[in-house]
Amino acid sequence: PDEVFQLREETSGRCLERVNNPAPPHNVVLAPCGGQKGGPVPELQLWHPSNRNQALGGKCCSGFKNWNFDLCLGSDSIRSPLTTNLCNIGGYDAGQWFSLGDDGQFLRHNSDGRTHECVAAAEESFVMARYQPVDGCTARVKVVETPKGSEGLFFHLRSEGTSPDAPAMCATALGRPGKDDPGYKLEFHPCNDQDPEQLFYTRTMLGGHQVHLGSGTMCLDAVSGTALEVYPCYDEKAANRNQVFEMEGDHLLWRGRASATDLCVDAHPVPTPPPKAKIEFLLESCELREGQMMKKEDIRDDGTFLLSDIAGKGCLGSVGTALRGKNSQQLSLGSCSSQRWRRLEDREQVQHVSTGLCLDRGPGKPFLFECHEPTAKWSQRFEIAGSDSATLVRTKQDWADNGRKRFFEQCLDYAHQEPRAVTIQHCSRAQATGT
């Protein structure tokens, strides 16, 4: 390609990054942008236009490819996650039709060639939908005007605030993909009259109401009274009472199970998780910032040294907690005594002197493990990069299975930021959330 680039979402300041799964499709998330503070830009954040555009007579381009890989951005439908899969170079796969709009929106084009949706960050929800006894139910049905040519009762499900200072919140159907379900959850977000994911309508079914999402063929599902989800609508012939709701006054109720208690659909704040009590290291894209930067200190003639945190939180070392028996240790920051390191350059390893163990990528997070002999396998290929005053502890690139598996440069990081999922949403919702 003539150029490669990162795709940054301006509100969050994060960049699209491919999550390297064992096989496609690969997930795509918003992660801290590499290269912003002196570190390298990871290949997983580099993109370029790709695939023929049949509307332009087969000229380039109709989508975006992850640089140096035959993997293109794609999605199945509205509310589905953004992923990458093998590129359809001919441009015949409508799921891979993307462009950057003049207004700054990242557009996913539909197969009709005229309409489109937008790529947007999956919103972080602090108010979930759950059942509540009617007496304590704060969510109420707010009827809106029925569109011309439509039937049924159109409404928003609105809660006037879970605390005195909180804004009004409306039930919202959002894509939150999971392994074993369609990935559409009902949550409460700030009310927006223009948001199609907050508009519901009813159809009479089995003596009650089937509640449809206003923009498609998805319905509210009670999951036998255990949860609230947005699920493909059942035909009345299926007699599935999980999708039969009732309205009593201005409350939306489910009475599908043999219980004397009516279940009212309501808003429920999610408790804020307590801060982590201890420092935990993960591997993240490399940047010259707190959480990754160390200082190489007290360098001795035998080649050993200390790695002290630039924020003064201590030295990198072992905390003595076994992960895989006696020959493995967790990483943490603490007292600098007995926490010396050495580079085994010929073996491409970094060794903790007092334990004799080597840095290892680990099955889920880095740790100390028995040093591979006679040289490092891929999980123990580490290096000390940068200067003595701005040091990064970094994995080396590697590959396996004839290049079908790639392992990328990453750095030890204790100030890691959780990536945000990315989904396809109606553009009005993307704009409302500032994407």
C-alpha positions as CSV (number, residue, x, y, z in Angstrom):
1,P,0.0,0.0,0.0
2,D,1.0,3.6,-0.5
3,E,0.5,4.3,3.3
4,V,-0.6,2.6,6.5
5,F,-2.2,4.4,9.4
6,Q,-4.0,4.0,12.7
7,L,-7.7,4.6,13.1
8,R,-8.3,6.7,16.2
9,E,-11.7,7.3,17.9
10,E,-11.4,10.9,18.9
11,T,-13.6,10.9,22.0
12,S,-11.7,8.2,23.8
13,G,-8.4,8.9,22.0
14,R,-8.0,5.1,21.5
15,C,-7.2,3.2,18.3
16,L,-8.7,0.2,16.5
17,E,-6.6,-2.9,17.4
18,R,-7.0,-6.4,16.2
19,V,-7.0,-9.0,19.0
20,N,-4.9,-11.9,17.8
21,N,-7.1,-15.0,18.2
22,P,-5.8,-18.5,17.3
23,A,-8.0,-18.5,14.1
24,P,-10.3,-16.0,12.4
25,P,-12.5,-14.2,13.0
26,H,-10.4,-12.0,15.2
27,N,-11.9,-9.5,17.6
28,V,-11.4,-5.7,17.2
29,V,-11.2,-3.4,20.2
30,L,-10.3,0.2,21.0
31,A,-7.0,0.1,22.8
32,P,-4.5,2.9,23.8
33,C,-2.8,4.1,20.7
34,G,0.8,2.9,20.2
35,G,3.5,5.4,19.2
36,Q,1.9,8.3,21.0
37,K,4.6,8.4,23.8
38,G,7.7,7.2,22.1
39,G,6.9,3.6,21.8
40,P,6.5,1.7,18.5
41,V,3.2,1.4,16.7
42,P,2.0,-2.2,16.9
43,E,1.3,-3.9,13.7
44,L,-2.2,-4.9,15.1
45,Q,-3.1,-1.1,14.9
46,L,-2.0,-0.5,11.4
47,W,-4.6,-0.4,8.6
48,H,-4.9,0.5,4.9
49,P,-7.6,0.5,2.2
50,S,-8.2,-2.8,0.5
51,N,-10.5,-4.9,-1.7
52,R,-12.1,-3.9,-5.0
53,N,-15.1,-1.6,-5.1
54,Q,-17.5,-3.1,-7.6
55,A,-19.6,0.2,-7.6
56,L,-16.5,1.8,-9.1
57,G,-15.9,-0.8,-11.8
58,G,-13.6,-2.9,-9.6
59,K,-11.2,-0.1,-8.7
60,C,-9.9,0.2,-5.1
61,C,-11.2,0.3,-2.4
62,S,-14.2,-1.0,-0.5
63,G,-12.8,-1.9,2.9
64,F,-9.8,-1.9,5.3
65,K,-7.1,-4.5,5.8
66,N,-4.8,-5.0,8.8
67,W,-1.4,-4.2,7.4
68,N,0.8,-7.3,6.6
69,F,-2.1,-9.7,7.1
70,D,-4.8,-11.0,4.8
71,L,-7.4,-9.9,7.3
72,C,-10.1,-7.2,6.7
73,L,-12.6,-5.4,8.9
74,G,-16.0,-7.0,8.8
75,S,-19.3,-7.5,10.6
76,D,-22.5,-9.5,10.3
77,S,-25.2,-6.9,11.0
78,I,-26.4,-4.0,13.1
79,R,-25.4,-4.4,16.8
80,S,-22.9,-7.2,15.9
81,P,-19.2,-6.9,16.9
82,L,-16.6,-5.5,14.6
83,T,-14.2,-8.3,13.7
84,T,-11.6,-9.2,11.1
85,N,-11.7,-12.1,8.7
86,L,-10.0,-13.3,5.5
87,C,-10.3,-10.5,3.0
88,N,-12.6,-10.8,0.0
89,I,-10.3,-9.1,-2.4
90,G,-12.9,-9.0,-5.1
91,G,-15.1,-6.8,-2.9
92,Y,-18.2,-9.1,-3.1
93,D,-18.6,-9.5,0.7
94,A,-20.9,-6.7,1.9
95,G,-19.9,-7.4,5.4
96,Q,-16.5,-5.9,4.6
97,W,-17.7,-2.7,3.0
98,F,-16.4,0.2,5.1
99,S,-15.5,3.8,4.5
100,L,-14.6,7.0,6.4
101,G,-17.4,9.5,6.0
102,D,-17.0,13.3,5.5
103,D,-18.4,13.9,9.0
104,G,-15.8,11.8,10.7
105,Q,-18.0,8.7,11.1
106,F,-16.6,5.3,10.3
107,L,-19.3,3.8,8.0
108,R,-20.3,0.2,7.4
109,H,-22.3,0.0,4.1
110,N,-25.2,-2.3,3.6
111,S,-25.7,-4.7,0.7
112,D,-28.3,-2.3,-0.9
113,G,-25.4,0.1,-1.6
114,R,-27.4,3.1,-0.3
115,T,-27.8,2.7,3.5
116,H,-25.2,2.4,6.2
117,E,-24.5,2.1,9.9
118,C,-21.6,3.4,12.0
119,V,-18.7,1.8,13.9
120,A,-18.8,2.9,17.5
121,A,-17.4,1.9,20.9
122,A,-19.7,-0.4,22.9
123,E,-20.9,1.8,25.7
124,E,-19.8,1.1,29.3
125,S,-23.0,0.5,31.3
126,F,-23.4,1.2,35.0
127,V,-27.1,0.6,35.0
128,M,-28.4,-2.8,34.0
129,A,-31.9,-4.0,33.4
130,R,-33.3,-6.5,36.0
131,Y,-36.5,-7.6,37.6
132,Q,-38.0,-5.8,40.6
133,P,-41.2,-6.1,42.7
134,V,-43.7,-3.7,41.4
135,D,-43.8,-1.6,44.6
136,G,-40.1,-0.6,44.1
137,C,-40.0,-0.4,40.3
138,T,-38.7,3.0,39.0
139,A,-38.9,2.2,35.2
140,R,-42.1,3.4,33.6
141,V,-43.6,3.1,30.1
142,K,-43.7,6.4,28.3
143,V,-45.9,6.1,25.3
144,V,-44.8,8.0,22.1
145,E,-46.6,8.8,18.9
146,T,-47.2,5.8,16.6
147,P,-45.5,6.2,13.2
148,K,-47.8,6.4,10.2
149,G,-48.6,3.1,8.8
150,S,-47.6,1.2,11.9
151,E,-49.6,-0.8,14.5
152,G,-49.0,-1.4,18.1
153,L,-48.1,0.7,21.1
154,F,-44.7,2.5,20.7
155,F,-42.9,3.5,23.9
156,H,-39.7,4.2,25.8
157,L,-39.1,2.5,29.1
158,R,-37.8,5.3,31.3
159,S,-36.4,5.5,34.8
160,E,-36.2,9.0,36.3
161,G,-32.9,8.4,37.9
162,T,-31.3,5.9,40.2
163,S,-30.0,8.7,42.4
164,P,-31.2,12.3,42.9
165,D,-28.5,13.8,40.7
166,A,-28.6,11.1,38.0
167,P,-30.1,11.8,34.5
168,A,-33.2,10.0,33.2
169,M,-32.2,6.6,31.9
170,C,-34.0,4.7,29.2
171,A,-33.9,0.9,28.4
172,T,-31.5,0.4,25.5
173,A,-30.8,-2.7,23.4
174,L,-27.0,-2.9,22.9
175,G,-24.7,-5.5,21.3
176,R,-22.5,-7.2,23.9
177,P,-21.3,-10.3,22.1
178,G,-20.7,-13.4,24.1
179,K,-19.7,-17.0,23.3
180,D,-23.1,-18.6,24.0
181,D,-25.7,-16.0,23.2
182,P,-26.6,-13.5,20.4
183,G,-24.9,-10.8,22.4
184,Y,-27.8,-8.3,22.7
185,K,-28.3,-7.1,26.2
186,L,-30.9,-4.7,27.7
187,E,-29.3,-1.9,29.7
188,F,-30.3,1.6,30.8
189,H,-28.5,4.6,29.2
190,P,-29.2,8.4,29.1
191,C,-32.5,9.0,27.3
192,N,-32.2,10.1,23.7
193,D,-35.5,10.5,21.7
194,Q,-33.6,10.0,18.4
195,D,-32.0,6.7,19.5
196,P,-33.7,3.8,17.7
197,E,-32.3,1.3,20.2
198,Q,-34.5,2.9,22.9
199,L,-37.7,2.6,20.9
200,F,-40.0,-0.4,21.6
201,Y,-43.4,-1.4,20.3
202,T,-45.9,-4.2,21.2
203,R,-47.8,-6.8,19.3
204,T,-50.5,-8.9,20.8
205,M,-49.5,-12.5,21.5
206,L,-50.8,-15.3,23.8
207,G,-53.0,-12.9,25.7
208,G,-50.2,-10.4,26.4
209,H,-47.6,-8.3,24.5
210,Q,-44.6,-9.3,22.5
211,V,-42.2,-6.3,22.9
212,H,-40.2,-5.6,19.7
213,L,-37.2,-3.5,19.3
214,G,-38.3,-0.6,17.0
215,S,-35.6,-1.1,14.4
216,G,-35.7,-4.8,13.6
217,T,-36.9,-8.3,14.3
218,M,-35.5,-8.6,17.8
219,C,-37.7,-8.9,20.9
220,L,-37.4,-8.6,24.7
221,D,-36.9,-12.0,26.2
222,A,-37.4,-12.9,29.9
223,V,-35.1,-15.9,29.9
224,S,-37.5,-17.8,32.3
225,G,-37.3,-14.9,34.7
226,T,-33.5,-15.1,35.2
227,A,-32.4,-12.3,33.0
228,L,-33.5,-9.7,30.4
229,E,-32.1,-10.0,26.9
230,V,-32.9,-9.0,23.3
231,Y,-33.4,-12.1,21.3
232,P,-34.8,-13.0,17.8
233,C,-38.6,-12.8,17.9
234,Y,-40.6,-16.1,18.2
235,D,-43.6,-16.8,16.1
236,E,-46.8,-17.1,18.2
237,K,-47.1,-20.7,17.1
238,A,-44.0,-21.5,19.3
239,A,-46.1,-20.5,22.4
240,N,-42.9,-19.3,24.1
241,R,-44.0,-17.3,27.1
242,N,-40.5,-15.8,27.6
243,Q,-41.5,-13.2,25.1
244,V,-45.0,-12.4,26.6
245,F,-45.1,-9.3,28.8
246,E,-48.0,-7.4,30.3
247,M,-48.5,-3.7,31.1
248,E,-50.1,-2.8,34.3
249,G,-50.5,1.0,34.8
250,D,-47.2,2.3,33.4
251,H,-45.1,-0.7,34.4
252,L,-43.8,-3.5,32.1
253,L,-44.3,-6.9,33.8
254,W,-43.4,-10.5,33.1
255,R,-45.7,-13.2,34.7
256,G,-44.4,-16.3,32.9
257,R,-43.5,-18.4,35.8
258,A,-45.7,-19.9,38.5
259,S,-45.0,-17.3,41.1
260,A,-47.3,-14.9,43.1
261,T,-44.8,-12.1,42.5
262,D,-45.0,-10.0,39.3
263,L,-41.6,-9.2,37.9
264,C,-41.3,-5.6,36.8
265,V,-38.6,-4.6,34.3
266,D,-36.5,-2.0,36.0
267,A,-33.1,-0.2,36.1
268,H,-30.4,-1.5,38.5
269,P,-27.1,0.4,39.1
270,V,-24.1,-1.8,38.9
271,P,-21.8,-1.6,41.9
272,T,-18.4,0.0,41.2
273,P,-15.8,-2.7,41.7
274,P,-13.2,-2.0,44.4
275,P,-9.8,-1.0,43.3
276,K,-7.2,-3.8,42.9
277,A,-5.3,-4.2,46.1
278,K,-2.1,-5.3,44.5
279,I,-0.1,-4.5,41.5
280,E,-0.6,-6.9,38.6
281,F,1.5,-7.1,35.5
282,L,0.1,-7.8,32.0
283,L,1.6,-7.6,28.5
284,E,0.4,-4.6,26.5
285,S,1.4,-2.5,23.5
286,C,4.7,-0.7,24.3
287,E,4.7,3.0,25.3
288,L,7.1,5.2,27.2
289,R,4.7,5.9,30.2
290,E,4.1,5.1,33.8
291,G,3.3,1.4,34.2
292,Q,5.8,0.3,31.7
293,M,8.9,2.5,32.1
294,M,11.6,1.3,34.5
295,K,15.1,2.7,35.4
296,K,18.0,0.4,35.1
297,E,20.0,1.0,38.3
298,D,22.9,-0.2,40.4
299,I,24.6,-1.9,37.4
300,R,27.4,-4.1,38.6
301,D,30.5,-5.6,36.9
302,D,28.8,-9.1,36.8
303,G,26.2,-7.6,34.5
304,T,23.3,-7.7,37.0
305,F,21.1,-4.7,37.7
306,L,17.9,-3.5,39.4
307,L,14.7,-2.4,37.5
308,S,13.1,0.3,39.5
309,D,9.7,1.8,38.6
310,I,9.9,5.4,37.4
311,A,6.9,6.3,39.6
312,G,8.9,5.2,42.7
313,K,6.7,2.2,43.5
314,G,9.6,-0.1,44.0
315,C,11.6,-2.6,42.0
316,L,10.4,-5.3,39.6
317,G,10.8,-8.7,41.2
318,S,9.3,-11.8,42.6
319,V,6.6,-11.8,45.3
320,G,7.2,-15.5,46.1
321,T,3.7,-16.8,45.2
322,A,3.8,-20.0,43.2
323,L,1.7,-20.3,40.0
324,R,2.9,-23.6,38.8
325,G,4.5,-25.2,41.8
326,K,7.7,-24.3,43.5
327,N,9.5,-23.4,40.2
328,S,7.3,-20.4,39.3
329,Q,6.8,-17.0,40.9
330,Q,4.5,-14.0,40.4
331,L,5.8,-10.6,39.3
332,S,5.2,-7.4,41.4
333,L,6.9,-4.2,42.6
334,G,8.4,-4.0,46.1
335,S,11.6,-3.8,48.1
336,C,14.7,-3.7,45.9
337,S,16.7,-6.1,48.0
338,S,17.3,-9.5,46.3
339,Q,15.6,-8.3,43.1
340,R,18.5,-8.2,40.7
341,W,18.2,-9.2,37.0
342,R,20.6,-10.2,34.3
343,R,20.3,-10.6,30.5
344,L,21.1,-13.9,29.0
345,E,21.8,-12.4,25.6
346,D,22.9,-15.6,23.8
347,R,19.7,-17.3,25.0
348,E,17.4,-14.3,24.5
349,Q,16.2,-14.5,28.1
350,V,15.9,-12.2,31.1
351,Q,16.7,-13.9,34.4
352,H,15.8,-13.1,38.0
353,V,19.1,-13.7,39.8
354,S,18.0,-14.8,43.3
355,T,15.5,-17.4,42.0
356,G,17.3,-18.4,38.8
357,L,13.9,-18.2,37.0
358,C,13.3,-16.4,33.7
359,L,10.5,-14.1,32.5
360,D,7.8,-16.0,30.7
361,R,4.7,-14.7,28.8
362,G,2.6,-17.2,30.8
363,P,-0.8,-18.7,29.9
364,G,-2.6,-15.5,30.8
365,K,-0.2,-13.1,32.3
366,P,3.6,-12.9,32.6
367,F,5.4,-14.6,35.4
368,L,8.7,-16.2,36.4
369,F,9.3,-19.8,35.3
370,E,12.1,-22.3,34.9
371,C,14.5,-21.1,32.2
372,H,14.2,-22.9,28.9
373,E,17.3,-24.8,27.9
374,P,19.5,-24.4,25.9
375,T,17.8,-21.3,24.5
376,A,14.5,-19.6,24.9
377,K,11.3,-20.8,23.3
378,W,8.9,-18.2,22.1
379,S,7.3,-17.6,25.5
380,Q,10.6,-16.6,27.2
381,R,12.1,-14.5,24.4
382,F,12.4,-11.1,26.3
383,E,14.7,-8.1,26.0
384,I,15.6,-5.0,28.0
385,A,14.9,-2.2,25.5
386,G,15.6,1.6,25.7
387,S,18.0,3.6,27.7
388,D,19.1,3.1,31.4
389,S,16.8,5.9,32.4
390,A,13.8,4.9,30.2
391,T,13.8,1.1,30.1
392,L,11.1,-1.2,28.8
393,V,10.9,-5.0,29.5
394,R,9.7,-6.2,26.1
395,T,8.9,-9.5,24.4
396,K,10.4,-10.3,21.1
397,Q,8.4,-11.0,17.9
398,D,8.1,-14.6,17.0
399,W,6.1,-17.0,14.9
400,A,4.9,-20.6,14.7
401,D,3.0,-23.0,12.5
402,N,4.8,-21.9,9.3
403,G,3.9,-18.3,10.0
404,R,0.2,-18.8,10.6
405,K,0.7,-17.9,14.3
406,R,2.4,-14.6,15.1
407,F,3.5,-13.3,18.5
408,F,4.0,-9.5,18.7
409,E,6.2,-7.2,20.7
410,Q,4.6,-6.3,24.1
411,C,5.8,-4.8,27.3
412,L,5.3,-5.5,31.0
413,D,2.6,-3.1,32.2
414,Y,0.9,-2.6,35.6
415,A,-1.1,0.5,34.6
416,H,-3.0,-1.3,31.8
417,Q,-6.3,0.0,30.5
418,E,-9.1,-2.4,29.7
419,P,-9.8,-2.4,25.9
420,R,-13.3,-1.4,24.8
421,A,-15.4,-3.6,22.5
422,V,-16.5,-2.2,19.1
423,T,-19.9,-2.8,17.5
424,I,-22.0,-1.7,14.6
425,Q,-24.6,0.8,15.7
426,H,-27.2,3.2,14.1
427,C,-25.3,6.4,13.3
428,S,-27.7,8.4,15.4
429,R,-26.6,6.4,18.5
430,A,-22.9,6.7,17.5
431,Q,-23.3,10.5,17.2
432,A,-25.2,10.7,20.5
433,T,-22.3,9.0,22.3
434,G,-19.7,11.3,20.7
435,T,-18.1,8.7,18.5
